[in-house]
């Protein structure tokens, strides 16, 4: 099992290019199941989750080829409606094949998904919505079994906005008969990116980016060639790293509009953040100011940036309050940050962070994807050596992150344990 070793205290300088978005690529790759032909996707990141979804698509009878960051998917041979536990257990996003399989093959048998242990992420919204469209749902032996002679458009209301739920049901509705309305739909850029791809395929979708999405079903969709949008969480991670190390980093090939909330919070810490076209220049302040954050669905502050921002607040001047409203178990990284000298007090879904002068390098263990990123940032800032174990979590969402930080001047290495 790999480890990452960091000798901290270096100022990050230079430029870094942002990879394609994992959370956009996963549903977009799956959307190829809705077409009878070859789709081509550019700017696909090389990640563990991407490899898992490609393996799953191949298992379903789909022909998949990859060359560098381009993936071609030919779903004309789709002939298998079962997503087995052996593949699905490693990644929650694999539930995204459920609705396309029902829409295309009229049936699906999908294992209940796995993924990071950051709290309950039920799929009940997916199942209730699919039932509203006319599907029959059964749960048996850890599998979701769904079937429908025909999907019929309907109104679906989400009690809370759900990204994968919105994406999954959007993919069901595009081939359903009649009109579907998704109310209280998620508004994340990744949802908009999927809708743009489906529209290019020939789907009729209105209201994307608002809380009400209207879909008029069509009889068939056509193959497309598209480019995956930049990863906004990777963008935020590198901006925060620049602020944390008092660095000067040019972040290229990103989408500043997608990280507006993060930029505003970083500016309040004293960082100088300037966006132009598809680039962001992030420069850290000599003294970091404390700022409160509260995670919220987009366009609020993203839960996937909470752990990274907490590291920044750990060395800020004064007190800050961080409130997590999305996942109930997303403070697992706090105990590891405290091992490095952070002063953090937890109370329910809030964390009070009292800034210290500096963090100290220590052996720590990653527990989930974004916690892994936070420990890397902590190691970059800390005095001395930090050894991070269980970094396989990182490979689910960051494409060669240690190489990118090394290019910026960090003393960071990945080693085999």
Beta strands, then each sheet from edge to edge (+ up, - down):
strand 1: 2-7
strand 2: 13-17
strand 3: 38-42
strand 4: 63-67
strand 5: 70-74
strand 6: 82-83
strand 7: 107-111
strand 8: 136-140
strand 9: 143-147
strand 10: 155-157
strand 11: 179-183
strand 12: 204-206
strand 13: 212-216
strand 14: 225-227
strand 15: 248-252
strand 16: 272-276
strand 17: 279-283
strand 18: 293-294
strand 19: 319-323
strand 20: 343-347
strand 21: 350-354
strand 22: 363-365
strand 23: 385-389
strand 24: 411-416
sheet 1: 22+ 23+ 1- 24+
sheet 2: 2+ 15+ 17- 16+
sheet 3: 4+ 5- 3+ 14+
sheet 4: 6+ 7+ 9- 8+
sheet 5: 10+ 11+ 13- 12+
sheet 6: 18+ 19+ 21- 20+
end
